[in-house]
Amino acid sequence: MPIAVDIDVMLAKRKMSVGELAERVGITPANLAVLKNGRAKAVRFSTLAALCEVLECQPGDLLRWETEGAADPTML
């Protein structure tokens, strides 16, 4: 998928667990894991806004565009 999700990077920078982030954002840890691992097909702007508020970041800190295949090391 050409959109990469860097929530794990921001979690590490903020020294926060997935469970804590999920609780503070108001989503289940399972749904956060789907988003974090790049398996989500969509994200609501309200969820993205809540993530940015809790992590004190901009949407571009969490999402980035990659060329097709760049995220898949087997394609290199």
HURAGI-V144803 format. One record per residue. RES is the residue in one small letter. PHI is phi in radians with two decimals (NA if undefined). Layout:
BEGIN
res=RES phi=PHI
res=RES phi=PHI
END
This chain:
BEGIN
res=m phi=NA
res=p phi=-1.30
res=i phi=-1.75
res=a phi=-1.74
res=v phi=-1.93
res=d phi=-1.96
res=i phi=-1.08
res=d phi=-1.07
res=v phi=-1.12
res=m phi=-1.19
res=l phi=-1.06
res=a phi=-1.14
res=k phi=-1.09
res=r phi=-1.62
res=k phi=0.90
res=m phi=-2.16
res=s phi=-1.52
res=v phi=-1.07
res=g phi=-1.08
res=e phi=-1.14
res=l phi=-1.09
res=a phi=-1.02
res=e phi=-1.11
res=r phi=-1.22
res=v phi=-1.46
res=g phi=1.63
res=i phi=-2.19
res=t phi=-1.32
res=p phi=-1.01
res=a phi=-1.13
res=n phi=-1.16
res=l phi=-1.14
res=a phi=-1.11
res=v phi=-1.05
res=l phi=-1.17
res=k phi=-1.08
res=n phi=-1.56
res=g phi=1.33
res=r phi=-1.67
res=a phi=-1.30
res=k phi=-1.59
res=a phi=-2.76
res=v phi=-2.47
res=r phi=-1.23
res=f phi=-1.07
res=s phi=-1.13
res=t phi=-1.20
res=l phi=-1.07
res=a phi=-1.10
res=a phi=-1.14
res=l phi=-1.05
res=c phi=-1.13
res=e phi=-1.12
res=v phi=-1.18
res=l phi=-1.51
res=e phi=0.92
res=c phi=-2.54
res=q phi=-1.79
res=p phi=-0.95
res=g phi=-1.17
res=d phi=-1.35
res=l phi=-1.81
res=l phi=-2.19
res=r phi=-2.57
res=w phi=-1.62
res=e phi=-2.20
res=t phi=-1.19
res=e phi=-0.99
res=g phi=1.59
res=a phi=-1.16
res=a phi=-1.43
res=d phi=-1.77
res=p phi=-1.11
res=t phi=-1.29
res=m phi=-1.51
res=l phi=-1.43
END
